[in-house]
Amino acid sequence: MKIGIPKEIKNNENRVGMTPAGVAELVRHGHEVYVQHTAGEGSGFADEKYVKAGATILPTIDETYAIADMIVKVKEPIEPEYKLVKKGQVLFTYFHFACDRPLTDAMIEAGGVCVAYETVQLSDRSLPLLIPMSEVAGRMATINGAYYLQKTKGGKGKLICGVPGVKPAKVLVLGGGVVGQAAARVAAGMGAQVVIADISLPLLRHLSSVMPPNVVPVYSNRHNIERELPDVDIVVGSVLIPGDKAPRLITRDMLKLMEPGTVMVDVAIDQGGCFETSHPTTHSEPVYQVDGILHYAVANIPGAVPNTSTIALTNATLRYALALADKGWRKACKDDKALFQGLNIVEGKVTFKAVADVFGLPYEPIEL
């Protein structure tokens, strides 16, 4: 199979779809890999490393899409890429269709086979291709929250860990999944007082036994969330419904319960965000204020640490990319139920129910 790895063109997205080590494995399996010039540069991987791994370097994104049977990348195609997608071409990447109607319509029209990292799901309901970036995003959420808590950045002027004689900051984490746990652990390690909220009682019991003493798990409902807001300093939103829009847990009227300078970090912004007042931001303009509350809603948080992120992502995606390349997408998805769950749009048809439901589109379950 001919596999293309284009350079990411989303704002400040420095990750790349595959490391040279991953490319070497694809080549070892007999596949041809084409990497766009400087695609890995932002992650610390020069063209020479890809050539050494057996790849061919192509000068433009157009040529990379044109030659490839399968495109492996990090973020969803953006508007300049829509016209490059070919009928029947496999696209293996993060899509997050449920919060992007133009992207959904464009991929339906293009007729490609869209295999979404974020909906590949194992039998235990875990999301193996979302986990590595969730681990990065959760850690970064707390780090960025602490940074913007500085007065010079628009925050309250608090040091997250406090100092002897001065209380540390209070962090509220909404969602006890991979992102939430990573955010809570980093916040706890920095010395903050942490409250982590979730609706799963078994998960809350688990968190009670494994989290540090300065992390308090609570049941998530509106009453309990509102009770925490008057003295909170950082809110991390990390709620996920695979393939669907995130629920809105902080409404605009709840902002008045918080003190000016409180920082809200919406990690769920890829899926529409879990704060009513969230809208996507970029690494070049990451924050904005609503009613005195600072919002950080960068849609590609792990892109700020691309070397770590690209290596972690390739570690997770490579086995699935190899299966798609070795077997073709039909047999690969037939043989692997987890990969089958990644099929969102196939040759013009929406095959993932949550995406169809969000936009009122026909849902056409695929039979392999």
C-alpha positions, 0 to 999 in steps of 0.5 A: 500500500502507498501511505502518505504522511502530510505536514499538519497545517492546523494553527501551531500543530507541530505534531506529525502522523508518524515517527521515523521508527513507525515509518521503518516498520511500515516499510519493513512490511513492504509498503511505500511511505511518502512523507511531505517535506518538513512534515516531521520538523516541528516534532524534531524529526528531519527529512533525513531521518525519514529517508533513512527509515525508507520513506520518499520525501515529496515537496507538497501536500497535494502530491502527498495526498495524490499518491497515497492509498492511505493518509496517516495524520494527527488532526482532521483535514481542514478546508484547504485539504478537503479537495485533496481527499480522493474517493476510496482513500483511507484517512486515519486520524483524529476527526471529532466529526460531532462538533464540525458539520462542514468537515462532516459534509466535506468528507461525505462528499469526498467519498473517503474512508474515515477511520477516526482515532477517537472512536477506536474502542476496545471491549472494555470501552477504553479508547487506545488511540485517544489515551496517549493524547489524553494523558498529555492533554490532562497534564498540560491542562493543569500546567496551563491552568497554573500558568494563566492563574498569574495576574499578568496573564489575566488570572487571580495572581495565585501560585498553584502550590502556595507557600508556607503560611499561604493556602494553595490553589483549588482545582476542580476537575470535571470527569474522572477519565484519563484526562481528568486523572492526569490533570488531578495527579499533576495538580496534586503533585504541584500541591493544589487542593483538588476536587475530581467529579464524575458520575460513576460510583465505581470510578469514584471508589477507585479514585478514592483508593489510588489518588493522593490524599489532597484529591477528593472525589465527589459525585458530579451533579449541578448542585455539587459543581455549584458548591465548589465554584465560589472558591475554585481557582482552576476548572478543568473540563474533561468529560467525554462521550465517544464520538458524540458532543460533550455535555455542557456542565458549566453554564453561562449563569454559573460563571457568576458564582466564580471569582474574577480571574478564575481559569477554566481549561476546556479539554473537551473542546474537540468534542464541542466543549463542556462549558457553555461559554467555550469556543475553540482557541489556538496556541497563538491566541489561547485565552479569552475572557467571559464575565471576568472568567479566563477561558483556555480552549485550545483544540490541540493542546498536545501540539505544544509538546510535539516531540513527546506527543508524536512518539506517544501517538505513534506507539499507539497507532502503529499496530492499527496502521499496519493492520489497515495497510497489510490487510486493507481497511475492510479485512482489518476492520472485520478482523478487529472489532476495536478498529471497526468502531473507528469507521465514521464515514465510509464512501459517502455514508455516515456509519457512526450513529452518534455523528448521524444523530448530532446532525440529523443525517442518515445512519447507515451501519456498515456490514463487512 
